[in-house]
Amino acid sequence: MTGITVWPVGVVVAQVTLFVLGAPFLVGLMRTVRCRLEGRTGPPVRQTWRDLRKLLGKQRTQPEKSSVFFAMAPVVLVATTLVVVAFAPLLSIDTVFSGGSDLFAIVFLLLLGSVSLALAALDTGTAFGGMGSSRLMAIVALAEPALLVAILALAAPVHSSSLPIIVAGSLHHPMWLATPQRILAFGAFVIVILAESGRLPVDNPATHLELTMIHEALMLEYSGPDLAFVVLGESLRLLVLLALLSNLFVPWGIATSLTGLSFVVAVVSLAAKVALLATLVAAGEVMVAKLRLFRVPELLAGAFVLSVLAVLSSLVIA
């Protein structure tokens, strides 16, 4: 009885620890893949951790007329993402928070982090902050409906939006993963992830051009530990989104039993799946160009169409 009680709590602690440690390495891996494909040596994979350590040792600065929103946004971003890590079945479908792991709640928490950054950028009163906030909210307003409708396609076969139930249903019925609604929902999820994480072709994470940047404009006024929290929060969000994508559509490897071996297998399999997805995303970024801003809604509208077709397919098949 003690092992059964301790196991779900230990899984949550392990998930949070591993994701905090691994998120900067994921960003470093993607940067390294891009550099190698472009014929450059690039920084080492652990460079993001070096940058975070350097930022934590610098002095914190704040715009003169900014309010509490500016100071609280990095904390809210990291905190909401860590709550998602604790609640979502990323390494095991049996955690202490499995009962409250709902896809709609997770989408809301991730959206809360984006809104907090947008409010903080507006709070600075700078032109670039306001520009980045308006662009981010325009993208979120188009991406979130596509994601929510795609969730309905995943929830339809199991009649529930609970993540553990969806993952368990996919494990027990492997043929569901090859159905049209899953394939269409997968395409919508990928486009939304690229938009939410600020990757190409929606945004270029390596640019510092004022007229084209979106996510960079949101953190332009941050420095020191605050900037470190924003960088850590953004890398955590990317890792969580890729982990959710892999577990929802390729769930094999996730722990379903209360054993240490199954947990080790889950860690290794999730790391391999996320690394593969991150490598594919980084390789794709080398081959595509950033879309013009007025073309981004067309891409997100395509994601919404895919998600609607996924729902219609699930209704027809049902």
N, C-alpha and C positions, 0 to 999 in steps of 0.2 A: 504493500500500500504506500509506503514511503517513497519507493522508487517511482511509482506512478504519479505521485504528487510532485516530486522534485523534478521529474523529467520535463514537463511542459514549461516550468519556470526556467530551467537550465537552457532549454532551446531558445527562449526569448533573449536571455542574457547573451548566449552565444551568437545569435543572429545580429543583435545590435553591435556587439564587439567586432565581429568579423566584417560587417558592412562598413563600420567606421574606419577600420584599418584598410579595407580593400578598395574603398571608393577612390581615394587618390591614385592608387596603382592602376585602376581602370582608365582614368583620364590619361595617365602617363603611357599606358599601353596604346591607346588610340593615337596619341601624339607621336609615339615612336613608329607605329605602322604607317602613318601618313608621311613622316619624314623619310622612311626607308623607300616607300613607293615613289616619292618625289626625287630620290637620288641624294638625299641629305642624311648626315649622320644623326643629327637631332640629339636632344637631351636624353639621359637615362630614364627608365620607367619610374624610378623613385624620385624624379625631380619635383613632382607635385608635393610630396611630403617635405622635401627640402624647402620649397617656397612657403609652405604653411608654417614650418618651424621658424623661418626668418620673419614672417609677418607677425607671428605671436610675440616676437621680441621687440617689435617696433612700437612707437607711440600711437595711441588712438587720437584721431582728429575728427572734428564734427563741424559741418557748416554753421555759420554764425546764427542764422535764424531758423534752423531746423528744430523740430520738436522731438517728443518721445518716440514718435513713429520711426524716425530715422535710426535711433539707437536700438529699438526693439526688433526691427525687421530681420536682422541676421539670426537672432535667437529664435524667432518664430519660424523662420525657414528651416533651421536645423531641427528644432523641436518637433514640428509637424512631420518632417520626414522620418525622424526616429520613431515617432508613434506609428507611422505606417510600417516601418521595419519590424516593430514589436508585434503588430497585429497581423500582418500578412503571413500566410503559410509559405515562407521562402525556402526553409530547410526541412520543415516537417509540417504535416497537416494536423498534428496534435500539439497545440500550444495552449498556454493558459488563457489566451485571448481568442481562441478559435471561434467561440460563439459570437463575437462581435466583429469578425473579419468580413466586412461587407464591401463589395466592390464600389458601391456608390459612396460609402463613407470614406474609402481610400481616395477616390477621385476628389472628394470635397477637401480632404486634408492637404492634398498636393496643390489644389487650387488656392487654398488659404495661404500657402507659402508664396505663391506667385503674386497674389494680391498684396501681401505685406511688402514685398520688394517694390511693387509698383507705387504704393502709397509712400514708401520711403523716398523713392526717386522724385515724386511730386513734391515731397516735403522740403527738398533742398532748394526749390525755386529756380533751378537752372534750366536752360533751354533744352539741353541734351537729356536731362532727367525726365522732363515732361514728354519729350519726343519718344524716348524709350518706353515710358509707361503707357502712352497711348498705343504704340505699336504692339506692345505685349498684350494689352487688354483686347485689342482687335483680333490677335491670333488666338488668344484663349477663348474668346466668344465664338470663334469658328471651330476650334479644335474640341472643346468640351462636348458639344452636342454629338459630334461624330463618335467620341469615346463612349458617351453614355448609351447611344443607340447600339454600338457594337457590344456593349455589356449585355444588352437585352438578348442579342443573338447567342451569347455564351450561356446566359441564364435560362433560356427557353428549354433546352433538353432536360435540365435537372429541376426546373421550376423553383429556382432559388438564385439569389445574387451573392450568396455566401461563397467566399473564395475556397475554403476547404471542401465544400460540397462540389463545386465545379471541378476542382482538381481531382478529387476522388472519383467523380463520375467519369472523367476522361481516362483515369487509370483503369477503371472497371470496364469501360467501353472504348477500346482503342480506335475502333472504326469511326467514332465521332470526329476524330482529329482530321479525317480525310473528307469530311462532308463539305458541300459548297459553302454553308454558312460559316464554318470555321476558317476556310481559306479566305473568304471575303473579309471576315472580321480581322484576320491576321494582317491583311493589307491595310485596313483602316488603322489598326493599332500601330503599325510601323510608321505611318505618316504622322500620326498624333505624337508619337514618341520623338520623332525628329523635330517637330514643331515645339513641343513642350521643353525639350532639352537644348534648344537653340543650335541644332546641327544643320549642316547643309542638306538640302538646298534652301531651307527657310532662313537660316542665319549662319554666319561664319564665325565660329568661336575663336578663330585666330586673328580676326580683323580688329583694328582700332580706328577705322575710318568713321568719323562722327556721323556722316550722312547715311551710312549703311548699317551701323551696329544697332542691335536691339538689347540683348542681354548685357552687353558690355556697358551700355548707357545707364543701366540700372545700378551698377556697382561703381560708377565713375568717381563718386565722392567718398567712397569708403577707403580706409587705410588701416594698417596695423591689424590687431585682433579681429576687428569687425570685418575687414576684407577676408581674413582667414576663415571666418565663419561662413561668409557668403560663398567662397570657393568650395569649402567642405560641403555646404548644403547643396550646391548645384551638382557636385560630383556624386553625392549620395542619391539625389533624385534620379540622375542618369542610371546609376547602378540598380536602384529599386525598379525603375521602369523596364530595364532590360531583364531583370530577374523575374518580374511579373509576366513579361512576354514569354519567356522560356518556360515558366511553370504552367501557364495557361494553355499553351499550344504544344509544348513538348514536355509533359510532366514527369517522364520517367527519371528515376533517380531520387526523387523527393522521399524523405523518410516517412514510412507509414507504420512502423513498429517502434516499441520502446526499447531499443538496443543501441549501444554505442557504435556498433559496426554500421548500422543503417544510417546513423547520423554522419559518420565519416564519409560514407558513399554519397550522401546528399551534398555535403560540402564540396567534394571533388567534382561531382557531376554538375552542380550549379556553377562552380567556377569555370568548368570547361565550356558549358553552354553560353555563359555570359561573355567569356573571352572570345568565343567564336562569333557571337553576334556583334561584339564591339569591333572585332577585326573586319567583319563585313561592312559595318557602318563606316569605319575609317577608310577602307578601300573604296567604298562608293563615293566618299567625299572627295577623293582625289580625281574621280572621273566625271563629276558633275560641277556645274557652276552655281553660284548663288542666284536664286530667282530675284527678279525685280519685285519690289514691295507690292505693287498692285497685281502681281501674278500669284502671290502667296494665297490669297483667298480662293483662287481657282484650284490650287492643289488641295487645300483643306475641304473645299466643296466636293472634290473627288473622293476624299476620305469619308465624308458624310454619305455620299451616294453608295459607296462600298458597304458601309455599315447598314444602311437601309435595305440594300439587296440581301445582306446577311440575315436580317430579321425576316424579310419576306421568304427567303429560302427555308429558314427554320419553320415558319408557319406552313409552308407548302409540304415540306417533308413530314412534319408532325401530322 
